[in-house]
Amino acid sequence: MNELREQLKWLQKIIYFDEQDYLREKANDKEVLQEIINKAEGLLDQTNVEREQFFLYGTLGNLYRVKEEPDHAIHYLYRVLELASPDSIEEIITLIRLGEAYKYQDEHDKALKLFEKALLNCYEFEPGYLDFAFQHKGKCLMEMGRISEAMEAFQGALAIRKDNGDQDLIDSTEKAIDYLMNLGEGHE
């Protein structure tokens, strides 16, 4: 398990945001990505520990999404949702991840409902992930061509991220806003 966690730390070296495809996360080395998936699936077969299963299901859901296999991602993320306590941080994170998987499957309406549920849970139980819920909702709305609503969501994410002072997250949202503004010019 520790070896997998170490590999995941370096995963960002092969993942990028595709500027030709709505800033979706993609991998520039799918063989390395598949090796990590194989390792995670092997570990999943070997464990009955719920906490480890939770981590592995979530990891596999994300990896399959990045690999552009949303069916597999959705399968694993629903397993995580089954294990997550209602109204928990884990449920919020999983709702966002599941929304992303549906977005990658081009089921934007389903994705949007999951992002809305994540936002509601953030407001009611755990505001710490509110910026992520806004950001992912914004990206979904952007793909749907709902430019002004997407901008509103991105502005919500940006305000929170500026308050928190995390420059990487601020940069990510500003990049999404720039991308959206360029898209908006094409829709006028």
C-alpha positions in Angstrom: 0.0 0.0 0.0 2.9 2.4 0.8 4.5 1.8 -2.6 1.2 2.7 -4.3 0.9 5.9 -2.2 4.4 6.8 -3.3 3.6 6.2 -6.9 0.5 8.4 -6.6 2.6 11.3 -5.4 4.5 11.3 -8.7 1.4 10.8 -10.8 1.0 14.6 -11.4 4.1 14.4 -13.6 2.1 12.5 -16.2 -1.3 14.2 -15.8 -2.1 17.5 -17.6 -5.2 19.6 -18.2 -6.1 19.3 -21.9 -6.6 22.8 -23.3 -8.3 21.3 -26.3 -10.9 19.5 -24.2 -12.3 21.8 -21.6 -9.3 21.4 -19.3 -10.1 17.8 -18.6 -7.4 15.9 -16.8 -5.6 13.4 -19.0 -2.4 11.3 -18.9 0.4 11.7 -21.3 1.7 8.2 -20.4 -1.2 5.7 -20.3 1.1 2.7 -19.8 2.4 4.1 -16.5 -1.2 4.9 -15.5 -2.2 1.4 -16.3 0.6 0.0 -14.2 -0.6 2.0 -11.2 -4.2 0.8 -11.9 -3.0 -2.8 -12.0 -1.1 -2.4 -8.7 -4.2 -0.8 -7.1 -6.5 -3.6 -8.4 -4.1 -6.2 -7.1 -4.0 -4.6 -3.6 -7.8 -4.4 -3.7 -8.0 -8.1 -4.3 -5.8 -8.7 -1.2 -7.6 -6.6 1.4 -10.7 -6.9 3.5 -9.9 -3.7 5.5 -12.7 -1.2 4.8 -10.4 1.8 5.1 -8.0 0.4 2.5 -10.9 -0.6 0.3 -12.3 3.0 0.5 -8.9 4.4 -0.5 -8.4 1.9 -3.3 -11.9 2.3 -4.8 -11.5 6.1 -4.8 -8.0 5.9 -6.3 -9.2 3.5 -9.0 -12.2 5.7 -9.8 -9.9 8.7 -10.3 -7.3 6.8 -12.3 -9.9 5.3 -14.7 -11.4 8.8 -15.2 -8.1 10.2 -16.1 -7.5 7.2 -18.4 -10.8 8.2 -20.1 -12.7 5.0 -19.0 -15.6 6.6 -17.1 -17.6 3.4 -16.9 -14.9 1.8 -14.8 -14.5 5.0 -12.8 -18.2 5.2 -12.0 -18.2 1.6 -10.9 -15.5 2.1 -8.4 -16.8 5.5 -7.2 -20.2 4.0 -6.4 -18.4 1.5 -4.2 -16.8 4.3 -2.4 -20.1 6.0 -1.9 -21.5 2.8 -0.4 -18.7 2.9 2.2 -18.8 6.6 2.9 -20.8 7.8 5.9 -23.7 10.1 5.0 -23.0 13.8 5.3 -19.3 13.2 5.7 -16.2 14.7 4.0 -15.7 11.4 2.3 -19.2 11.6 0.8 -18.6 15.1 -0.4 -15.3 14.2 -2.1 -16.9 11.1 -3.7 -19.9 13.1 -5.0 -17.4 15.5 -6.7 -15.3 12.6 -8.1 -18.5 10.8 -9.3 -19.7 14.0 -10.9 -16.4 14.3 -12.8 -16.7 10.7 -14.0 -20.2 11.3 -15.3 -18.9 14.5 -17.0 -16.2 12.5 -18.7 -19.0 10.1 -19.9 -20.8 13.2 -21.3 -23.7 12.8 -18.9 -23.5 16.4 -17.8 -27.0 16.6 -16.2 -26.1 13.7 -13.9 -22.8 15.3 -13.1 -24.4 18.6 -12.3 -26.8 17.0 -9.9 -23.9 15.4 -8.0 -22.0 18.7 -7.9 -25.2 20.4 -6.5 -25.5 17.7 -3.9 -21.9 18.2 -2.9 -22.4 21.9 -2.6 -25.5 21.4 -0.4 -23.5 19.0 1.8 -20.7 21.5 2.0 -23.1 24.3 3.1 -24.8 22.0 5.7 -21.9 19.9 7.0 -18.4 20.7 5.8 -17.5 24.0 4.1 -13.9 22.9 3.6 -14.6 21.5 0.1 -16.9 24.2 -1.1 -14.3 25.7 -3.5 -13.8 22.2 -5.1 -17.6 21.8 -5.5 -17.9 25.2 -7.1 -14.8 24.6 -9.4 -16.1 21.3 -10.7 -19.6 22.6 -11.1 -18.2 25.5 -13.1 -16.3 23.1 -15.4 -19.4 21.1 -16.0 -21.5 24.1 -16.8 -18.7 25.3 -19.1 -18.9 22.1 -21.1 -22.6 22.5 -21.3 -22.2 26.0 -22.8 -23.8 27.7 -19.8 -21.1 30.4 -19.7 -22.6 32.9 -17.2 -23.5 30.2 -14.7 -20.0 28.7 -15.1 -18.5 32.1 -14.4 -20.6 32.5 -11.3 -19.4 29.1 -10.0 -15.7 29.9 -10.8 -16.0 33.2 -9.1 -17.3 31.4 -6.0 -14.4 29.0 -6.1 -11.9 31.8 -6.6 -13.2 33.9 -3.7 -12.8 31.0 -1.3 -9.4 30.1 -2.7 -8.1 33.7 -2.4 -9.3 33.7 1.2 -7.5 30.4 1.8 -4.3 31.7 0.1 -3.5 28.5 -1.8 -1.8 29.8 -4.9 -1.9 26.6 -6.9 -5.7 26.4 -6.5 -6.1 30.1 -7.2 -4.0 29.6 -10.4 -6.2 26.6 -11.4 -9.4 28.6 -11.1 -7.9 31.6 -12.9 -6.9 29.3 -15.7 -10.5 28.0 -15.9 -11.9 31.5 -16.0 -9.5 32.5 -18.8 -10.5 29.4 -20.7 -14.2 30.2 -20.1 -13.7 33.8 -21.3 -12.1 32.5 -24.5 -15.0 30.1 -25.0 -17.5 32.9 -24.3 -16.0 35.0 -27.1 -16.8 32.2 -29.5 -20.4 32.0 -28.2 -21.2 35.7 -28.8 
